Amino acid sequence: IPVLFSCTKAPEEDYDLYKNMQEYLLQKFEAMPGAEMRDIAQDFDDYVLKLTLLPRLVFGNRQLEVHLYPLESDHMATGCISQFEVPPDSANFTDVAFVVRPNADLRAPFMHGDALKGMSGMSTSFSMDFYDVNMDEIDVDTFFGDQLAKLEQGLALVEQYQRTGEDRGEYTKHLVPYKSKYRSEIEVPDTDVEAELEAYHDAALAAFNLFADAYLTALARLQPEDDATLISGTKAGTEEFINILIENDSAVSLGNMLFNSEEKFNHYFNDGFWRSGYYGPGL
């Protein structure tokens, strides 16, 4: 009943948050040294999923368009953005998800996050973090250095929207060992007041911009290290991290349901979004 009820509502106003996040991050990716769009992007040109019954009820439509922007650069083994648009060509984006996985010879954490409109049982939310898969060799504070001030500024902007108590981390308990103290996990306020809703979306976008700028600035100034311990530890940690997602993450369960094909979903998730198994040139 809650699922059916959620489908009768008009699309939720997002104040162009998801579109603006995608455009800002894509621009930042393209400005990274040596940035190029990966060939796999062609596989997702005009990529429309025909939804089965339950996803139709959840999304209120028979079709969903997948937008995928998979890049690489001198520093990024993968920098990828994913969005769902329902219905296709409607400019109604339900989400934006993104990841940066640096080359394994760089002493840097991941950047990963997702923002999504609420569905039945879940509120409209935005989470973003800097996951450390090799804590013996990588220190998040050292990585950011003078960029930490931007993280603190971003956290201050969204402090009033942060999830607390049992709600915080409810869907990401499997990632606790990798989370940073700079994690942002916010949700839309329970209000119908237009100004308050707009203020939330403005704050979420401003914090996201600060976080992304701080991370990519810090990443771009790193130099590769010929350090076997760093490289092997990051590769092993990355493989473990992605396997944990596949086994435990609710986004994977939803993705398998949407694509209705394990092979097609793996091409999107493993090959496209995470670029599993690739760690940089020659690595």
C-alpha positions, 0 to 999 in steps of 0.5 A, spaced: 500 500 500 505 505 501 508 503 494 502 504 491 500 510 494 507 513 493 506 512 485 500 516 485 504 523 488 506 528 483 514 528 482 517 531 488 520 538 486 528 537 487 530 545 485 534 542 480 539 539 485 540 532 481 541 536 475 546 541 478 550 536 481 551 532 475 553 538 471 558 541 476 561 534 478 562 532 470 565 539 469 570 538 475 572 531 472 573 534 465 578 539 468 582 533 471 589 532 468 588 527 462 581 526 463 577 522 458 571 519 457 571 512 457 569 507 451 564 504 455 560 510 455 557 509 448 554 502 451 549 507 455 547 512 449 540 512 450 540 506 454 532 505 456 530 500 461 523 497 460 521 496 467 518 489 470 511 490 475 514 492 481 519 497 479 513 500 475 510 501 481 516 504 485 517 509 479 510 510 476 512 509 469 514 503 464 521 506 462 527 509 466 533 512 462 540 510 465 545 516 464 552 514 465 558 518 465 564 514 466 571 518 465 578 516 467 584 521 468 591 521 470 589 521 477 582 517 477 582 509 475 575 511 474 571 517 475 563 516 474 556 519 475 550 515 474 543 518 474 536 515 473 531 519 469 523 517 469 520 517 464 526 518 459 527 525 456 522 528 462 528 532 466 525 528 472 531 525 475 530 521 481 537 521 483 545 522 482 550 517 484 558 518 483 564 515 485 572 517 484 577 511 485 584 514 484 589 510 481 592 505 486 599 508 486 596 514 489 595 515 497 588 517 497 581 515 499 575 514 495 570 519 494 563 516 493 556 519 494 549 519 492 543 523 493 536 520 491 528 522 492 524 518 497 521 512 495 516 508 500 519 507 506 525 512 505 526 519 505 529 524 500 536 524 502 544 525 500 550 521 503 557 523 501 563 520 504 571 519 503 572 511 504 579 509 506 580 502 503 587 502 506 588 505 512 595 502 514 597 507 508 592 512 507 590 518 512 584 522 510 586 528 514 593 528 510 590 527 504 586 533 504 591 538 508 589 545 507 583 543 503 580 541 510 577 547 511 572 546 505 570 540 508 568 543 515 565 549 511 560 544 507 559 540 514 557 547 517 552 548 511 548 542 512 549 541 520 541 542 521 539 536 516 544 531 518 541 524 520 542 522 528 541 516 532 539 510 529 537 513 523 544 515 521 548 509 517 541 505 517 543 503 510 550 503 510 552 499 516 556 494 512 561 500 510 562 502 517 570 500 517 571 505 511 567 511 513 570 518 515 569 523 520 567 528 514 561 524 512 555 528 510 548 524 511 543 529 510 535 528 509 530 533 507 526 536 513 519 534 514 515 540 512 511 543 506 514 550 507 517 552 500 522 556 503 525 551 508 525 545 502 529 550 497 533 552 503 535 544 504 536 543 497 541 549 496 545 547 502 546 540 499 548 543 493 553 548 496 556 542 501 557 538 495 560 543 491 565 544 497 566 537 498 568 535 491 572 541 490 576 539 496 577 532 494 579 533 487 584 539 488 587 535 493 587 529 488 590 533 482 596 535 486 598 528 488 604 524 485 604 517 484 608 512 488 612 506 486 610 503 493 608 496 493 605 496 500 601 502 498 599 499 491 597 492 493 594 494 500 589 499 496 588 493 490 586 488 496 582 493 499 578 496 493 576 488 491 574 487 498 570 494 498 566 492 492 565 485 494 561 488 500 557 492 496 555 487 492 553 482 497 550 487 502 548 494 499 540 495 497 542 499 491 545 493 488 538 489 490 534 495 487 539 495 481 538 488 479 531 488 479 531 494 475 536 491 469 532 485 470 539 481 468 545 480 472 549 480 466 546 487 464 547 490 471 554 487 472 556 491 466 553 498 469 555 497 476 562 493 475 564 495 469 561 502 468 560 505 475 566 502 479 570 499 473 572 493 478 579 490 477 582 496 474 587 500 478 591 505 473 595 504 467 600 498 468 597 497 475 
